[in-house]
Amino acid sequence: MSRKTPASTAVPLTSDGDQWAILKDMMPYLWPKGHLGLKARVAFAMVALVLSKLVTVATPYSFKYATDALTATGSAISAAASVALFMVLAYGLGRIMMVALAQLRDAVFARVSQRAVRELAVKTFRHLHALSLKFHLERRTGGLSRIVSRGTMGIDTVLRFALFNTIPTILEIALVAGVFAYSFGWSYAGVILVTVVAYVWFTYMATEWRINIRRDMNAADTEANTKAVDSLLNFETVKYFGNEEHEAGRFGKSMATYEKAAVKTWISLAVLNAGQAFIYAVGMTVIMVMSALAVQAGNGTVGDFVMVNALMIQLYMPLNFIGSSYREIKQGLIDVEQMFTLLKVNAEIEDKPGAEPLRVGDAEVVFEDVDFAYDPERPILKKLSLRVPPGKTVAIVGASGAGKSTISRLLYRFYDVNAGRITIDGQDISQVTQKSLRAAIGMVPQDTVLFNDTIRYNIRYGRPDATDEEVEAAAKMAQVHDFVMSLPMGYEALVGERGLKLSGGEKQRVSIARTILKGPPILILDEATSALDSFTEHQIQVALKKVSENRTTLVIAHRLSTVVDADEIIVLDKGQVAERGTHDQLLKKKKGLYAALWNRQREADEARTKLKQAEEDALRLERETSLAASRLTTTYTP
């Protein structure tokens, strides 16, 4: 696809030119380059199509001859009976061949069309994964999945109707008009052409009117699906606040919009079908009157009258296909266009031409005068310089919004820096392939999201080709093996949507095991324990310490108690390095930012400890008072 649209301005295509461009873009999937077998299937299907139409036009002749034979008089009656029987058999054979050839065509072409559906669906899926983090932070999962679902179905519709309905319909109309002109005269052919032109014009106008209605229905369908998926993904939050009725109301409102659009779609379809039937009925009536008058005048036979009727009925099928084909193609294009729009969205972060794989040696990470902003009006990092020596641990701390997590996103190259550069072993990460860069880095995030699959699958995700023994060894290092073995299904236990069947600590240990299995030379711990209780935090810290041994480690932390052993601590303030040094060095700066943060957190921890102790004392006193009152009641007898 050559035309690209920025993610922020991606809009549905609307013009006929764009829709014809979509058809053009789809043609390579119809005639796949380098696949002789598939091309042979397309050619065979086209031959079957032409034969089917020839049989379709020839079949009414047997009907005519059978009728003439049955209406014969005089000495020819006995011979005519045999001819009539033969013609009836020929008519039946023709009807069978019409259906058989059409079905053979569809069966042969199925592999071509379904391959096109698969390739375009996979291409879209790959493209979605290639898009930037910015795009995915702004997307809505339900709507996006609905667009891809409708698009894949629309591809098959467009290919089938464009190839096997539009082209053969034009061929069949031309053949029928030729038969009328040859057998009955040009006046008949003239009526046929007028009927066809009127039918096609009305179909075009009515279908164009219906397209916007279809778009509105698709938009409402996407909106409803988005709300449904979003609500179900946040099932627990809905329950926490008792907002089931609120969610049902939001979904119901979207479905009401869809209902109105769907009703308009069906009404417009009824108008279209009624108009088409009226035009066809007028044309058929005129032709039948002409044929009846010709029979009365002795210029035709009853067989001719029957043949004219059969041809007109035969004509209705391709005419109806013209209407339905055009309608289905247009509606299919509407369904496909949003999918093709996605394919035209720029992947903002792309490998540079000729980018080489990252070569990791000591795994030294350096930020050199890095400037970055998500929004030009709000800079995040300003002239940031830091170095993570090989095999050492450097911690990044600071208040919320200081730019800590942005550092990990830049190192993964989810975004490109605005100025400066980031290097690994002296190689600018913007000049190497993204795949090799991300293969060298392991991440243990604050919010671990697991796939709705087994524990084994989620650990193995770190290295899909790992053996079961390697998976279990990684689980043991992450101190999650014993927990897994306590489950009835062990490693085959399902973790649920986003891992909701596991506790925070259990999910985090699975995430650590996954990173251990990946075995990256560079490790990022992004506030990996900030959401855990003290006991679980201690267990996770022990596991993380094992993981970070002999690895270049960047720790992004909120709790300062988790980074006291770091080789260097860098304190960020408003996107700049405010302080740097070891824990002890920074504490010596009595009025320093780190010392102030440490004191505030220590005071908060002490206050929480005192509050917890007071609650325990109050609970113990309440139990003792209750026990004393119980004893007094038992021993006192009036």
ZANU-306823 format. One record per residue: x, y, z of N, C-alpha, C in turn. Coordinates in steps of 0.001 Angstrom, whole numbers, plus 500000, padded with zeros to 6 digits. Example, Ala and Ser with C-alpha at 12.3 -4.5 7.8 and 13.67 -1.06 7.14 Angstrom:
BEGIN
513190494310507800512300495500507800513200496700507800512850497750507080513670498940507140512900500030507870
// end
This chain:
BEGIN
500857498818500000500000500000500000500891501230500000500740502092499052501628503231498962501107504460499660499797504635499691499237505835500307499145505645501796499638506606502557499656506491504005498900507640504630498315507372505772497572508377506508498082508403507929498384509569508470498818509622509862497760509068510775498188508459511872497245507829512792496224508798513319496638510036513526495735511003514126494671511491513174494873511295511873493905511797510904493261510700510095493384509458510522492801508339509782491288508460509773490686508487508581489241508622508453488744507612507454487467507222507519486930506293506549486987506879505151487256506046504180487225506486502794485786506663502354485558507655501497484175507928501142483951508045499641484970508386498873484731508662497460484759507390496632484077507467495466484100506334494538485529506038494082486322507124493902487699506920493484488471506075494467488272506344495742488947505555496773488460504119496764487145503927496537486602502567496535487099501782495334487223502448494182487805501755493034489277501443493292489947502328494035491345502068494397491443500841495287490451500665496182490435499483497045490283498222496189489361498277495212489194497129494306490495496815493582491172497862493135492450497670492444493476497042493381493495497493494637494435496940495610494142495472495921492881495074495759492508493696496064492801492732494920492970493242493721493147492369492563494357491441492661495495491902493226496629490959493338496303489716494161495330489826495065494936488662495849494037487733495030493406488296493988492574487492493097493431486730492088494538487343491670495456486722490717496844486696491368497023485813492371498230485859493214499503485554492440500457486471492559501731486334491854502513485147492385503036484328491455503871483202491843503112481970492308501786481982492186500983480825492605500230480277491380500888479411490628500286478888489397499035478072489693499048477324490790497891476512491135496655477370491373496828478475492072495687479361492346495233480065491071496181480449490235495808481076488955495021480091488088495436478812488118494722477789487355493289477654487866493113477755489184491763477680489750490901478843489268491486480040489229490733481201488745490334480994487287491279480511486455490997480287485032489917479222484845490026478141485608489025477065485515487648477574485934487630478377487006486360478922487473485729479827486415486555480598485695486031481479484649485470480666483474486148479557483118485635478685482046484289478100482465484189477623483698482924477078484197481839478148484184482219479369484479481268480487484480480688480712483081481581480773482067481124481015480692480238479866480210480657478620480481479850477470480070478481477511480731478460477906482005477193477999482725476248478992482053476788480138481619475934481146480986475454480706479607476314480002478871475896479495477559474767478479477710474901477586478693473847476602478951472567477305479388472705478352480207471548479090480714470745479702479578471438480278478602470745480931477474470181479896476507470859478755476354470409477734475397469220476929475922469088476792477226468050475932477809466627476310477384466234477607477333464857477938476911464486477440475504465506477219474636465186476697473302464539475317473395465033474471474304464446473138474454463006473257474962462744474255475800461387474506476279460471474876475116460986475730474210460206476154473041459869474963472137460900474164471814460672473033470916459735472002471542459840471795472854458939470862473525457505471362473442457303472660473637455956473239473572455385473132472164456194473454471148455724473361469755455364471926469395456169470998469906455881469586469613454578469150470269454336469601471477453130469202472190451870469844471608452037470947470910450871471625470315450719471286468829451525470328468332451433469944466912450106469233466647449640469304465407448380468659464988448633467792463764447672466945463470447739466132462260448622464920462407449216464499461292449985463251461242451302463332461991451719464562462335453030464714463001452952464513464502451733464161465026451557464090466478452451463022467097452505461836466510453287460741467107454774461081467139455295461652466027456713462044465991456976463188466957456009464098467047456178465262467933456268464844469392455536463784469756455568463313471142456977462888471528457644462192470608459028461775470882459958462977470992459746463954470084460571465171470131460342465919471447459054466000471838458717466709473075459392466051474278459372464706474317459997463994475423461499464264475458462116464233474262463555464488474187463886465909474648463057466867474215463288468275474568463095468516476065462115467817476651461899467960478102463117467424478859463644466268478392464851465725479015466036466676478844466142467268477644467219468231477393467063469456478301465818469894478522465556471036479395465992470706480831465626469492481263466015469088482617467520469012482773468201468447481749469657468359481779470282469749481817469708470669481033470216472039481009470111472698482377468953472486483038468786473071484374469808472494485364470055471176485239471042470539486121472434471098485860472787471257484565474110471756484209474317473190484683473255473999484615473361475383485097473798475418486552473143474623487377473451474592488814474805473938489064475064472819488364476304472070488593477533472909488250477477473601487117478618474423486712478829475595487679477728476184488141477840477297489089478447476836490405477999475673490882478533475156492138479989474716491994480323474136490843481708473754490581482601474987490575482109476054489946482848477320489920483125477820491339482100477826492183482257478311493554483218477442494355483104476121494160483968475196494907485432475378494520485695475535493213487069475700492739487646477031493209486816478073493225487298479407493582487435479610495089486840478718495870486834478899497333488245479049497893489192478235497412490557478304497930491187479673497637490866480236496468491423481548496096490868482638497007489552482657497168488917483719497953489302483624499430489310482406499963489630482267501386491108482544501661491966482271500689493380482627500851493522484144500883492757484831500033492796486302500027492330486849501369491256486264501907490745486682503220491834486486504284492455485306504272493492485017505276494671485975505157495167486187503932496354487021503749496092488472504166494925488998503786494624490379504158494385490516505663493739489520506259493516489561507708494847489512508458495745488611508033497060488500508688497878489769508449497775490311507242498495491549506936498031492681507841496715492769508044496173493809508927496631493579510359496612492317510800497035491982512161498504492358512375499348492000511407500766492358511508500938493879511543500176494562510699500291496016510622499885496666511937498843496146512570498404496696513851499499496562514900500231495435514869501336495260515814502535496138515457502601496576514198503716497434513777503460498905514085502210499252514392501885500648514664502457501085516007502526502384516190503188502939517367502363502742518632503050502890519764502366502834521056501317503936521145501610505079520555500660506204520568499327505793519961499384505088518829498153504636518182497363503724519109498045502788519751497349501804520575496868502391521902497501503455522362496996504121523551495707504877523261495522505263521985494341506029521600493223505159521030493525503898520716492541503036520073491484502554521057490407501979520499489384501318521309489292499877520816489624498942521708489797497537521315488563496961520634487372497183521223486152496609520657485894497087519241486022498410519028485787498965517697486801498458516694488057498346517126489111497889516228488883496447515802488514495590516743488275494184516402487073494047515479486075494916515663484889494868514813485216495287513383486071496287513243486483496745511912487190495617511169488101494923511857488836493820511218487888492676510887486942492381511778485990491289511552485116491570510327484549492781510265483716493124509117484534493172507838485768493666507960486612493794506773486942492456506152487267491461506990487614490141506445486414489503505753485220489704506310484026489172505648483733489935504361483987491240504389483729492061503204484631491710502049485864491274502338486802490902501271486228489777500427485743488730501098485174487584500388483963488010499567483134488871500146481938489359499441482315490108498172483260491036498293483655491854497139484263490993496045485177490073496420485817489231495415484806488362494683483913487731495412482952486822494789481964487570493894481435488664494413480421489373493633481019490114492448482216490654492621482841491373491512483183490426490371483700489232490715484152488305489678483039487415489148482208486872490033481262485836489631479825486310489512479590487581489725478238488082489534478191489232488541479055490207488709479020491377487825479390491008486392480551490369486207481003490014484849480046489028484173479679487913484830478763486982484154477377487569483922476950488477484777475641489097484588475634489926483312476674490704483104476785491493481872476800490567480658477549489448480773477612488475479679476244487871479405475519487501480446474218486858480262473201487825479665473206489078480111472285490073479545472568490269478061473849490338477710474221490498476301473755489296475480473916488088476010473491486892475293471973486846475122471239487195476190469774487186476109469290488215475092469891489416475134469505490450474161469805489981472735470941489291472547471293488771471223470297487721470746469872486850471667468893485820471309467580486459470887467128487458471636465890488153471280466002488809469908467136489464469669467317490149468388467347489142467236468014488011467437468148487018466377466840486264466124466165485893467222464993485029467069463685485783466860463590486998467434462297487689467403462340489101466818463536489631466611463633490951466000464202491987466955464652493096466382465322494136467163464369494899468070463088494891467755462151495602468634462129494962470022462183493630470039462243492918471324463538493273472068464659493254471327465944493591471936465939495023472466465248495928471748465149497316472196464439497435473535463318496686473680462583496705474950463471496157476077464191495080475756465088494489476743466125495518477203466747496220476247467789497183476595467240498343477421466035498817477062465415499900477834465145499431479261464633498208479380464356497654480719465635497538481547466688497033480903467965496855481613468537498195482047468514499180481124469062500503481453468287501133482614466941501062482550466116501628483624466380500913484945466500499591484880466745498782486075468097499153486698469130499228485859470481499530486354470541500950486926469914501914486226469929503304486709469253503413488077468087502791488192467371502851489475468187502167490577468783501024490249469586500298491235470764501133491707471420501810490752472563502648491107472146503786492033471082504506491670470647505651492466470202505219493866469425504133493917468924503675495210470060503151496092471022502473495471472131501932496248473021503042496792473262504080495974474041505221496457473364505877497659472033505944497600471274506504498727471438505646499975471495504316499778471578503399500908472974503333501535474005503776500786475370503629501281475594504399502577475119505654502625475305506444503847474556505827505025473394505232504727472641504550505787473456503372506307474093502648505398474931501510505780476116501974506625476723503107506242477837503632507023477396503968508441476233504608508551475718504960509885475494503700510719474978502640510082474740501388510796476056500770511254477082500800510386478385500267510763479000501052511923478853502385511864479400503216512940478709502892514264477386502728514223476641502389515439477021500997515938477220500062515016477631498706515382478998498714516057479932499490515490481272499604516067481212500215517463480401501270517615480279501938518910479701500997519965478653500259519603478036499321520545479015498227520945479746497693519971480701496634520263481837497155521145482259498390520917483306498995521732482878499086523184481670499573523411481164499716524783481017498347525461480549497350524709480370496015525281481702495419525704482697495469524813484010494892525125484671495644526267484598496983526224485211497792527277484594497474528643483266497319528666482577497030529921482955495644530460483019494661529567483349493301530002484807493179530430485707493928529779487108493917530195487277494518531592486351495433531953486396496074533267485282495549534169485031494251534085483939493612534822484006493911536317485214493772536893485349493976538337485027495415538733485489496371537934485221497778538240483726498056538214483029497460537251481574497618537183480929497115538466481403495953538945480851495370540166481192496199541402482427496719541446482833497519542598481872498681542847481423499310541754480597500500541876479111500222541635478762498938541445477364498581541239476743499263540042477515499392538969477060500156537812476584499280536660476009498124536967475509497243535910474441497941535061473525498627535742472454499315535010473010500472534182474002501146534731474637502230533989475268501713532698476002500589532816476635499997531635475593499496530640474514498865531176473438498393530285472796499569529577472674500707530296472096501893529686472958502441528567474288502482528794475194502969527742475138502058526518475172500734526785475119499782525677473774499868524963472698499998525767471357500098525181471210501331524312471811502435524724471743503668523928472435503483522577473602502827522612474315502555521353473517501604520476472902500580521091472097499634520322470840500294519766470315501302520480469154502027519957469524502791518690470734503381518696471217504057517493471388503056516356471937501880516697472093500828515688470731500371515176469777500247516088468430499813515700467817500766514673467926502072514929467367503057513994468032502950512628469366502828512638470086502710511370469725501414510652469571500316511418469217499029510819467813499066510218466873499717510919465506499842510391465526500621509079466292501725509046466404502506507809467006501666506690467969500823507057468599499959506054467589498991505452466755498378506301465764497427505798464673498126504996464257499316505429463237500062504678463781500447503310465026500927503293465618501312502006465788500099501100466075498923501682466180497703500885464821497332500296463761497519501094462414497234500588462070498155499419462441499446499536462201500397498437462971499970497194464209499582497386465036499148496264464437497929495582464068496922496356463514495696495775462194495944495068461358496788495674460059497085495061460240497820493732461137498789493699461389499530492456461937498638491362462853497753491734463415496826490749462333495897490195461489495388491094460414494485490657459446495197489724459141496459490010458218497226489168458782497409487762460045497815487671460662498037486356460707496740485569461085495662486228461141494369485533459751493928485077458757494085485940457390493661485594456869494413484388457139495712484308456702496513483151457374495993481886458683495788481935459401495287480755458898493925480336458676493024481291458205491679480976456807491721480360455948492583480920454577492685480390454584493151478942455402494166478654455488494686477279455950493593476320456982492844476704457514491775475850456471490679475638455754490284476688454763489216476579453585489646475706453187490931475824452111491440474964452546491391473504453782491808473234454294491780471854454296490352471316454723489401472144454777488009471696453369487451471481452434487772472385451056487284472242450427487819470959450644489096470652450104489681469416450719489009468189452003488662468274452669487998467149452076486612466916451772485893468005451166484562467867449790484690467236448990485673467696447649485885467142447706486229465658448756486981465283448877487397463883449485486306463010449851485166463609450420484071462842451897484226462567452539485197463258453977485424463053454842484706464100454186483895464908454925483158465923454117481969466380454773481100467134454106479907467644453908480032469150453137479073469677452973479032471128454334478773471794455148477987471121456494477727471630457304479008471749457131479920470749457821481214470830457356481995472062456053481979472300455492482694473457456075482137474767456140480798474849456698480159476043458187480472476188458910480486475051460336480776475077460597482213475528459774483145475030459910484546475454459723484665476959458698483950477477458458483971478922459647483390479689460174482256479176461312481613479841462542482512479809462777483182478665463926484080478573463786485277479501462569485802479634462361486940480532462569486529481996462087485333482316462337484827483674463847484615483864464477484091482782465917483880482826466648485215482976466130486258482334466744487580482386466645488186483790465563487843484492465364488440485816466496488059486777467013486851486609468085486408487513469335487272487374469870487481486157471043488365486058470720489817486418469498490254486065469127491612486448469112491758487964468542490780488620468512490804490079469929490731490639470783489963489955472173489886490388472886491214490190472510491956489128473120493277488939472811494151490144471537494124490550471148494918491708471839494452492974471732493143493231472314492629494472473838492675494433474420492428493225475879492466493111476411493858493407475806494842492761476265496209492988476078496593494455474906496199494993474614496512496392475614495827497321475857494536497083476770493800497951478210494289497805478610494610496565479965495121496357480150496449497081479170497351496937479271498648497615479274498480499129478382497621499621478335497412501068479600496713501551480105495771500733481351495103501080482518496082501117482524497034500171483579498043500154483499498956501372482268499254501796482108500058503010482701499299504205482450497979504250482983497164505348484510497051505274485028497004504032486464496804503842487244498109504007486609499244503686487363500494503585488038500882504902487369500630506051488006500977507321489212500085507587489116498833507141490253497920507284491428498407506430491136498866505210492194499386504354492719500722504880491852501488505550492311502722506178493348502409507249493094501338508025494076500923509027495420500587508377495360499942507212496590499570506521497349500789506011496653501925505914497291503146505433497789504040506569497556503605507808498055504381508946499564504175509069500281505274509227501734505191509333502181504437510575503153503564510399503876503036511544504932504082511885504683504872512919505519506035513188506964505661513491507160504508514123508520504051514433508855502912513477509749503156512541510125502150511545511641502001511522512079500819511114513518500606510950514043501490509832515214502064510059515843502871509013516291501959507857516295502467506636516782501645505510518193501135505794518388499841505622519698499242505855520065499069507310519066499154508228519347499001509660519937497623509936520977497593510772521648496348511139521124495856512496521207494556512757520824494047514087521751494609515166521220494803516359522015495262517485523006494169517901524246494564518080525284493622518542525577493951520009525186493049520885525318493292522317526574492599522849527426493402523494528612492855524129528504492999525637529020494143526153528951494393527597527570494868528036526750495337527094525390495823527372525417497120528190526239498055527757526270499376528392525194500263527764524385500897528603523298501758528135523639503208528460523539504088527454523870505499527650522794506390527035522316507369527828521442508431527331522301509687527204522344510278526013523188511456525775522327512668525421522189513600526351521470514867526121520118514649525448519314513764526018518038513371525410516941514382525750516281514884524716515071515696524856513904514879524318512759514955525013511575514240524517510310514890525057509267514875524201507955515372524614506891514613523843505839514158524547504684513569523864503925514657523127503873515821523743503221517002523184504261518120523156504474518758522002505502519812521921505338520901522975504103521114523431503853522152524426504210521705525844504505520410526023504767519901527374505978518969527349507191519531527397508392518685527386508463517779528614508933516538528386509031515557529469510486515426529934511407515160529013512823515033529344513600516183528708514535516728529474515313517876528999516799517609529225517531517459528131518985517250528183519368516163529190518649515066529151518893513975530092520117513163529670521055513031530584522238512206530336522419511238531509522556509972531199522833508970532231523520507781531590524207507017532438524937505840531958524674504688532900524303503541532318524143502311533091525308501402532723526319501289533597527518500491533271527174499015533104527987498295532378527734496859532173527629496098533490526577495318533631526389494485534795526017495216536063525794496524536001525461497317537177523967497643537205523530498149538369522129498529538544522052500023538810521290500714537974521048502144538151519556502342538374519218503098539414517809503347539741517424504766539356516202504909538838515646506217538503514495506474539460514582507544540238513519507879541180513092509319540957511961509663541540511455511023541410509953511048541589509416512253541658507976512404541834507231511954540592505927511723540721505099511352539571505157512461538518505296512046537255505369513020536173506763513527535889507769512983536600509143513447536390509757512889535111509134511822534549509636511242533300510282509889533468510036509231534611510698507935534885510291506867533869508982506628533720508522505560532811508797505904531353508884507180531038509207507590529668510569507051529252511485506975530219512837506476529920512779505045529398511954504197530026511852502804529569511216502727528186510236503582527920509589503575526603510558504015525505511420504966525834512403505419524843513464504352524612513870503653525689514876502605525537514338501462524681513055501153524814512419500133523971512136500659522563512327501935522375512046502647521125510567502550520725509703502708521722508292502901521415508078504297520842508989505192521193509021506541520640510468506860520279510659507793519350511990508293519039512237509585519797513481509800520210513818511019520952513710512227520026513445513390520615513387514627519829514781515184519581515681514946520518517068515391520382517944514480521229519246514499520930520155513602521631520081512197521057520610511242521796520550509867521334520698508898522505520268507653522259520401506570523230521237505485522576522240505001523278523108503980522696523196502759523598523418501621522975523740500370523676525048499876523080526043499787523923527394499434523456527832500328522302527511501618522417527936502598521425527094502652520168526079501799520052525234501787518844523940502570519105523681503549518261522452504340518366521252503430518123520352503365519090519244502405518957518288502782517823518315504015517348517455504407516225517996503897514894519239503387514915519861502912513674519891501390513570519414500696514594519403499228514557517962498743514404517796497460514129516447496922513944515715496855515281514419497143515245513626497123516465513569495716517068513506494709516206513403493338516688514629492964517513515819493282517019517044492934517742517179493769519008516724495030518967516784495887520156515926495316521277514688494971520948513759494493521977514099493087522444514803492334521602515250491001522027516319491108523107517027492257523159518117492425524114517650492987525451516364493348525549515862494003526754514730493171527359514770493022528676513685492359529393512966493367530269511669493232530391510867494184531148510028493464532193510070493958533433509137493530534475508342494780534848507120494919534319506362496158534522505629496178535857505125497351536200504335497489537420503021496737537306502358496913536174501057496284535951501239495129534975501351493936535504501554492759534658500217492286534096500133492230532783498930491727532113499287490414531428498566489360531783498839488039531221497816487685530158498200486767529269497278486272528247496300485288528886495102485249528361494082484332528879494384482912528403495433482358528976495897481023528604496488480377529862497278479352529686497831478636530833499034479384531414499395479003532639500593479573533256501828479207532431501855477962531935502997477524531118503133478404529873502014478676529218502057479511528013502577480905528343502121481482529463502508482848529815503983482937530178504532481911530831505967481926531114506750481706529829506305480730529023507010480405527773506968481567526774506082482524526987505992483668526075507317484425526003508126484305527075509434484947527045510356484365525985510176483077525699510945482404524646510109481230524156509313481430523105508334480419522672508902479046522365510203478959522049510780477647521718511382476952522932511170477483524144511740476894525355511079475562525674511840474666526280511305473363526690510546473505528005509787472459528355509060472472529629510037472569530803511175471900530682512164471932531764512704473343531962512935474060530867513434475435530965512370476354531550511102476129531195510008476912531755509950476728533266510044475489533719509955475210535154511189475707535907512347475677535259513556476207535896513425477715536111512861478406535123512637479852535249511627480144536348510608479297536458509596479478537506510211479296538888511135478365539009511796478152540303512650479361540684513362479922539718514179481107539991513306482290540413512096482362539833511171483448540164510346483138541409510607481995542036509913481575543265508397481461543060508014480944541908506590480746541647506272479270541411507299478427541322507099477012541008506242476305542063506544476547543336505791475863544398504313476257544364504057477528544124502663477962544017501961477263542847502634477204541708502033476581540524501721475114540792502636474422541432502440472999541699501333472752542722500969473776543487499871473621544443498502473723543774498472474162542539497209474278541805496801472924541248495499472644541175495037471336540658495559471033539254495630472059538410496077471852537036497553472173536844498221472621537887499637472929537776499914473980536716500896473692535879501285474648534843500224474795533758499250473894533716498182473980532713496985474783533227497098475362534413496007476181534973495838477444534150494594477792533861494296479017533114494339480212534060494895481325533574495055482505534434493888483484534319492987483270533327491844484161533162492190485397532345491157486176532036491331487406531264492282488342531995493385488725531312494412489610531862495035489064533152494888487757533393495490487126534569494747487383535854493428487658535756492670488048536941492461486916537951492738485667537553492607484560538503493781484486539471494838485243539199496016485243540056496072486537540856496724486479542007496919487694542814498003488552542168498164489775542696499183490669542152500576490084542248500900489489543403502217488899543586502445487695542696501409486889542514501527485702541649501737486108540202500974487108539749501156487607538379502568488155538193503044488889539207504362489493539090505450488435539004505311487351539786506313486282539726506272485554538378505076485390537810504973484805536457505683485716535460505496487036535613506164487998534735507676487908534878508155487747536111509597487622536341510124486336535703509377485241535862509780483965535241509861484102533730508919484824533167508899485045531716510153485793531280510551486797532062511741487580531729513013486761531922513040485940532980514193485052533198514370484120532004513257483583531528513313482650530391513816483350529134513449484596528979513937485364527817515445485526527882515978485720529099517424485815529304518055487019528645517513488239528810518070489408528125519298489951528863520236490546528147521405491141528807521078492455529522519951493091529134519537494355529744518166494149530382517997494656531585516755494452532318516188495795532779514876495962532606514184497149533102513147496691534119513219497251535321512225496982536363511447498267536568510237498326536025509455499561536046508457499531537203508881500021538370508050500042539571507405498671539804508244497632539717507758496253539684507108495798540975507312496527542085506732496077543361505876497147544027505607498252543334504935499378543994503497499075544385502883498106543729501474497821544009501283496621544930502368496140545551502289494916546345502406495224547837501912494290548653502053494448550099503499494179550505503837494522551750505231494458552203505795493047552143504999492046552570505482490661552578505755490181551151504786490409550253504948489991548851506081490772548203506179492073548544507244492895547983508608492320548324508783491871549562510067491299549967510390490049549147509362489199548943509568487976548146509952488327546702509251489311546145509529489702544762510916490319544659511299491110545644512620491738545624513732490692545620513532489623546390514512488537546400514635487930544999513476487689544359513479487117543000514128488074542008513818489368542125514377490359541204515892490486541365516340490354542604517781490448542832518512489321542110517920488128542118518517486997541400518521487254539894517402487823539396517280488063537956518320489076537484518557490112538296519414491216537853520900490931538013521258489818538622522676489482538774523352489384537404524497490082537280525305490066536045524551490617534841523494491397535085522764492045533990522802493557534169522862494253533071522732495709533111521282496026533427521057496640534593519681496778535090519324498246535328518178498633534810517630499968535029516359499805535854516373500383537064515238500245537969514493501577538032513216501555537700512368502739537829511503502511539056511685503349540069511088503040541361510330504226541933509307503881542702508561504875543478508932504731544956508988503481545426509405503222546800510932503234546875511476504166547595512928504301547666513569503134548405512812502475549270513367501343550021513777500196549108513255500170547885513560499071546959514851499302546186515469500490546295516636500792545460517859501162546298517819500887547602518944501295548460520245500591548077520151499419547438521353498669547062521824498969545647521178499891544946521557500202543570522965500790543519523691500504542430525038501046542274525014502562542127523938503071541523523761504523541419522277504829541395521920505922542049520528506378542042520494507743541383519612507879540397519448509153539696518085509719540061518087510946540561516850511598540970516416512552539870515224512309539315514685513175538270513762514220538868513811515409538315512884516465538697512543517266537449511280517184537050510800517900535870511634517576534630511949516278534462512631515820533254514117516039533231514692516479534339516131516707534389516734515964535572518052515673535475518747515017536578519008516060537666518365515853538813518529516786539926519676516353540834519771515023541053520823514485541924521220513105541428522423512695541791522860511343541463523906510898542480523921509605542751524864509051543715524297507781544319525012507206545297524501506032545999523491506476547051522823505510547648521820505821548674522460506618549827523601506165550314524243506846551434524711508248551053525262508383549840525724509692549391524577510695549290523455510247548805522321511149548626521687511530549959521709510601550915521130510915552229521950511963552977523231512034552660524093513004553330523737514435552938523056514576551784522616515914551370521310516220552099521439516786553294520292516955554177519144517705553520519464518663552683518416519448552027518200519000550583518725517834550267518581517331548905517187516780548632516867516629547347515549516135546936515362514687547371516406513852547209516306512442547570516083512293549071516844513054549856516708512981551316515293513371551733514745514405551071513378514831551398512373513733551050512551513103549881511656512009549483511772510844550460513005510528550868513247509418551790512564509680553138512716510891553645512119511229554936510598511186554880510029511681553791508563511655553668508051510229553616508721509389552841508281507999552742508480507272554065509578507555554772509813506904556060508751507330557074508422508627557068507376509105557976506037508462557652505739508340556351504481507703555942504456506240556349505606505552556186505686504141556582505522503990558091506166504900558851506051504846560309504621505113560758503977506077560080502584506378560421501689505185560133501933504525559005501134503335558660501385502225559667502654502078560088502993501042561071502304501313562403502336502587562851501677502960564106500181502737564031499603503125562875498160502939562699497803501461562728498605500648562075498355499212562057498481498627563457499513499100564219499709498620565573498541499026566469498072500279566291496930500763567079495687499940566775495477499603565508494314498786565132494419497399565763495627496828565753495818495506566357495602495562567868496106496646568512495918496793569961494436496930570299493719497717569503492287497913569747491522496608569573491919495848568570491263494565568329491547493590569470492816493578569948493172492701571060492416493089572329492305494406572595491580494884573763490108494503573695489554494609572473488139494247572292487924492763572556488853491932572108488729490491572336488845490170573834489806490844574507489998490592575936488781491033576739488208492190576401487011492690577091485843491742576887485675491267575644484590490347575331484748489041576102486017488564576198486282487313576905485989487472578402486395488631578989486151488873580416484663488947580712483927489623579831482475489726580027481828488359579936482332487515579053481774486174578900481997485340580158483209485477580742483511484718581976482647485185583136482452486524583223481638487072584303480207486568584224479693486514583025478315486038582818478194484569583197479242483794582947479205482356583208479290482055584708480108482814585467480326482497586894479277483116587813478603484168587340477621484847588208476302484087588204475814483697589424474514483031589537473704483741590601472646484457590297471841485212591271471092484290592218
// end
